[in-house]
Amino acid sequence: MFAVTRLSFAARKAAAPKRAVRRLTSFGLFMKQTAKNPALNALPIKKRGVALGKMWRALPADQKKALAAQAKTIAVMPKVPKAAKPRKPSSYNKFIQANYRK
């Protein structure tokens, strides 16, 4: 029973399409461009978000369209998870392994 489940899962995993490339949004590009603004960096995170929202809403429509056109050309590759490194057992871990059955 379990072998069939594993095979079907492996088959589904092999047949699954690769992760698609995400596109950057115009607001995301705006945030990247204004990330190094010293006036915004001095603010706490919550107030910085509020200020960025106000700046975005105050932006004229033609500038937003230009940002959207520029953002369409930028592709954001999906993050690849890092392989977990095996950790060395601690002295407590070694003690438990040695004395667990006692």
Order of alpha helices (4+ residues) and beta strands (2+ residues): alpha-beta-alpha-alpha-alpha-alpha-beta-alpha
